[in-house]
C-alpha cells in the first residue's frame, strides 16, 4: 500500500480512477479533457492544472484534497501546524450558544491586540503561530458578540470577522474543506452583524472558495459579480480600502475565469483590474480587509492564469518582464515563485523550476511546504533530471517526498 504522502497527484488520480472503475478514455470523456492529458498526468509527465484536478474530482466523486494528498500529516514535524485544528473546530461549533455559556471575555481593546498579532503571522506565512491563536480568539470574540450590544457588538463582530477570515486561510492552506465551509458560513454571519459593506464583500470573496473547489467556476463568477454590484451600491466611500477590496475581487475573477478555461473572460477581468490599479498611488501592493491589490499581485495572477490556460509563452514573458515591488508580502511572493516553477516545469526547463521552488521555500517556508502545486512541481522535477541534483534531494526531504516508496 503506497504512502499517500510519497505519491504524486497523477498517481492518486490513477488510483481513484481505478477504484471508480473508469478507463483512462472514459475519464477523459466525462471530464472533457483529452486522453493525452489524462495519460501524461497519471504518468507524472505533466502537472495537472487546478481545473484538471477539480474536473477529475467531480467525476470520480472524491475531493480535490483526496487527489493532492491533503492534509499533509505524514511526518512528525507536521503535527505542530495541524494541532490547533481540533480547537478551531470546537470554537466554530459554539457560535450560537447562549451568552451565559461563555466565560466573560477581555475588553475589546485587549483582544484587538491579539487579532493584530495573528494578522501579522498570516502575512508572514507563519501558519503554526497563527493556528495557536485562532481557537481562543474565535471563542472569546464569539462571547463578545453575544454579550455586547450596539457599537461594542458591531466592533466585536468586526474583529470576529477578521478572525474567521484568518481561520479560512489556515483551513484552506492545510486542506480541511469541510471546516473551511463552516468558516465561510460563520464569516457571512459576523460580517452582517458588523454593518460594514467591505466586510460583507470579503465574506462573499471567501465563500467563492467552495465553488472553486467544486469546479463551479461559472457560479463563482456570478457570485462575485453580485458581490461587486452590492459593494458599489452600498459603500459610502471610494478611498484606497474600497479600491483594494474591489481590485482583490477582480483578481479572484481572473482565477475563476482561467480555471473555467475562458481566455476572453480572463483577459476582460485583467483589463478591469488594470483600470482599478490606475487609481492607486504608485500602484504599490496594499492590504485592506485582508485582500491584496497592486501591480505585484496582478502580475502573480497573470502568471497563474497563463499556466492554467496553457499559455506558457505568455507566462514566461510576464516572469521575465516583472520585478516584484517591495510591497509584495512574503506569502504572495512565494506564490509568484511557485507559479513560475509550474510554468518552467510545463515548459521542460527543470533548472529554472528548481531555482524558483528554492526561492519559494526561502520566502515563505510553511506556505510553500503545504501548497499542493509546489509539492507536485518538486515531484515531477525528479523525472526531468537525468541525475537528481543534491539541492532537489534536499527539497524532496523537506517536502516529505520519498520517491523510493
Secondary structure, DSSP 8 states (H G I E B T S, - for coil): ---TTTS-HHHHHHHHHHHHT--HHHHHHHHT--HHHHHHHHTTSS---HHHHHHHHHHHT--HHHHHT-S---SGGGHHHHTTHHHHHHHHHTTTS-GGGS-----HHHHHHHHHHHHHHHHHT-HHHHHHHHHHHHHHHHHHHHH--HHHHHHHHHHHHHHHHHHHHHHHHHT-HHHHHHHHHHHHHHHHHHT-HHHHHHHHHHHHHHHHHTT-HHHHHHHHHHHHHHHHHH-S--SHHHHHHHHHHHHHHHHHHHHTT-HHHHHHHHHHHHHHHTTSGGG--EEETTEEESHHHHHHHHHHHHHHTT-HHHHHHHHHH----TTS-HHHHHHHHHHHHHHHHHTT-HHHHHHHHHHHHHH-HHHHHT-HHHHHHHHHHHHH-SS--HHHHHHHHHHT--TT-
